[in-house]
């Protein structure tokens, strides 16, 4: 199942490990390391980074959508799957 992370960008919900805010110093270091190692995917389209999505592949995805919004979309898709609506 794909989750919209903003501006038409989608990620596989089954591969998401965590969705976090980029404000803390440790997260900023993780993002910088991912950029240096070419594991970062910038899906902000030039806007401010509001969430960092950690994937099971080691990739780090930057999104301009709030973490709560992405989590809500993820939860809504899980509920739809349980109901058999997808």
C-alpha positions in Angstrom: 0.0 0.0 0.0 1.3 3.4 -0.9 1.0 6.5 1.4 0.9 10.0 0.1 3.7 12.0 1.7 2.9 15.3 0.0 2.9 16.8 -3.5 2.1 13.6 -5.2 5.0 11.7 -3.7 4.2 8.2 -2.4 6.1 5.6 -0.2 5.4 2.0 0.5 3.7 1.8 3.9 5.1 -1.6 4.6 8.6 -0.4 4.5 8.3 2.6 6.9 10.1 2.1 10.2 9.3 5.5 11.7 8.0 9.0 11.0 9.7 11.7 13.1 10.1 15.5 13.4 13.5 16.8 12.1 13.9 19.3 15.0 16.3 17.4 17.3 20.1 17.5 16.9 20.4 13.7 16.5 17.9 13.7 13.7 19.7 16.5 12.0 22.9 14.4 12.1 21.1 11.3 10.8 19.7 13.4 7.9 23.1 14.9 7.1 24.8 11.5 7.2 22.1 10.1 4.8 22.7 13.0 2.5 26.4 12.4 2.6 26.0 8.7 1.8 23.4 9.4 -0.9 20.6 7.6 1.1 18.4 10.7 1.5 15.4 11.4 -0.7 14.2 14.9 -0.6 10.4 15.0 -1.3 9.9 18.5 0.0 9.8 20.2 -3.4 11.7 23.2 -2.0 9.6 23.6 1.1 10.6 23.3 4.8 11.2 19.8 6.0 8.6 18.9 8.6 9.0 15.2 8.8 11.7 12.6 8.3 10.6 9.1 7.3 13.0 6.2 8.1 12.7 3.3 5.7 13.8 -0.3 6.3 16.2 0.0 3.4 18.2 2.6 5.3 16.9 5.4 3.2 15.8 8.7 4.8 12.9 10.5 3.1 12.3 14.2 3.8 8.7 15.5 3.6 7.1 18.9 3.9 4.0 17.3 5.5 3.7 17.1 9.3 4.4 13.7 10.9 1.0 13.5 12.5 -0.6 13.9 9.0 1.4 11.1 7.5 0.7 8.9 10.5 -3.0 9.6 10.2 -2.9 8.6 6.5 -1.0 5.5 7.4 -3.6 4.6 10.1 -6.5 5.3 7.7 -5.0 3.0 5.1 -4.6 0.2 7.8 -8.2 0.6 8.8 -9.3 0.4 5.1 -7.2 -2.8 4.7 -8.9 -4.4 7.8 -12.3 -3.5 6.4 -11.3 -4.9 3.0 -12.0 -1.6 1.2 -8.6 -1.4 -0.7 
